[in-house]
């Protein structure tokens, strides 16, 4: 029983430190997001518009058997989400077919 109290106090202090640190990190990230929101329009960048794929991705997208590899390569090159990558690859394929 004598050792339980110091352990509980230590755990409480550690939780407070972790909570404080996470709050500071979250505040800094919000500040960075705000700065990016101000800078992107100044640089003429529209973050909602998908990034233009590189030639390697375009070449893969033209081959139906390489569709998954094209999606994977696009995501690696741009950091796009899966849904966005699929839409871009499908639009590339349809523009070639049409």
N, C-alpha and C positions, 0 to 999 in steps of 0.2 A: 504494500500500500504506500510505503514511503517513496518508492521510485516512480509510482504512477503520476503523481502530481507534477514533478519536474518534466516528465515526458509530455504530458498534456499541455503544459505551459509552453514548452519548446515547440510543439506542433502548432499551437495557436500563433506563436510569434512567426514561425515560418509561413503559415497561411497568410498572415498580414503582410509579410514582406513580398510574397508572391503576388498577392492581390494588388498591392501598391505598384509593383513593377509592371504588371499587366495593364493597369490603368494608365501608367505613363506611356507604355508602348502604344496602346490604343489611341491616346491623345496625339502622339507624334504621327501615327499613320493617318489619322483624320486630317492633320495639318498638311501632310504630303499629298493626300487626295485633293485637298482644296487647291494647293499650288498647281497640281497637274491639271485640274479643271480650268484653271486660269490660263495656263501655258499652252495647252493643246489647241485651242482656237487661234491663238496668236501665231502658232507654227503652221496653221492650216491643216491640222490633222483631225480627221473625224473618226473617233474611236469606235463608232457604231458601224463603220464601213469595213468589210473584210479586207485584209491585206492581200495585195496582188501576189499570186503564187509565182515561184521561181520556175525556170524552164524544166528542171527535173520533175517537178510536180506536174506540170502541163503534159510532159511526155508520158508519165505514168498514167495520168487521167485519160489519155487517149486509148489506152489498152484496157478493155473490160476485165481481163484477168488480174490486172494490177490496181484495181480500184481501192482495195483496203490499204495497199502500200502507199498509194497516192494520198489517201486520207491521213495516214500515219506521218508521211513526210511533210505534208502541209502543217499538221499540228506541231511537229518538231521545229519547223522553220519559223512559224509565226506565234506559237503559244496559244492558238485558237482552241475554243471548246470543240467537242466532238460534233455537236449539231451544226456549228458554223462550218467546220471542215467538210462535212458531208454535203452541205448546201453548195459550197464553192466547187467541190469536185464534180458534183452533179451538174452544175451550171457549165463547167468547162466541157464536160462530156456532151451536153445538149447543144452547146455552141459549135462543137465539131461535127455532130451528127446533122445539125440543121443547116 
